[in-house]
């Protein structure tokens, strides 16, 4: 049996469904039209979505890392999070916040957090849905919850996470952040609101207002997928504002790949070559800025 053909129009429709105005019913109607039949659309939809059953790159039982679910003080209430450290290390380590996509703190982000720890960092993935009770197992429900989050509280919770990590007993007091999709935008916002953030890495994240860019003190590494027209529309304005404010930054656009190209649980959108290249650049950047 051959895999169904997935077109760019299908990927664009899924992006609209996950980030903009389409609901599930309208998305499936549009996908059926594009695929030519309901059965084909039903086969394609799981390939566009992330698969939480996908095997982790670093298993939660990997003896090289130690992870635990924790609670810590947020901006105005308790935050949940997943904290991971190398099982064996000497000296103080740089610390990194990992900010999830608009599906919350799911198995994929936990896996990414372990990957970061394995590179020699204290890694913490906060659950930014904590004010609403935490990330549910139903990812569509999680997506809907993001629309009800208070942006000012999210910003305060992100700043509080920096404060928490700065005091970690195994950390060296330097804090960086990596964010994906919604999390990429959150990292950009965090850079605006946390002058003590040392480094920020935003994967295909929404850009902050140009007027806020001069507040940024962190060095930034910005990754974008070349086919991601929705997010990429803000690159030029962001670049000009960063240059005008003399903010240290590097921008990479990976041609021919989509939004969410780093997410290896999404068969249709993941691009291994781009993801590996961006990851290598990310880790080198964080090792330099958080040493």
PyMOL commands that set and color helices and strands:
alter all, ss='L'
color gray80, all
select helices_A, chain A and resi 8-19+24-35+38-48+107-118+130-132+139-146+151-166+182-193+210-215+229-232+235-244+272-289
alter helices_A, ss='H'
color red, helices_A
select strands_A, chain A and resi 65-73+78-86+93-99+122-127+171-180+199-203+219-225+249-254
alter strands_A, ss='S'
color yellow, strands_A
deselect
rebuild
show_as cartoon
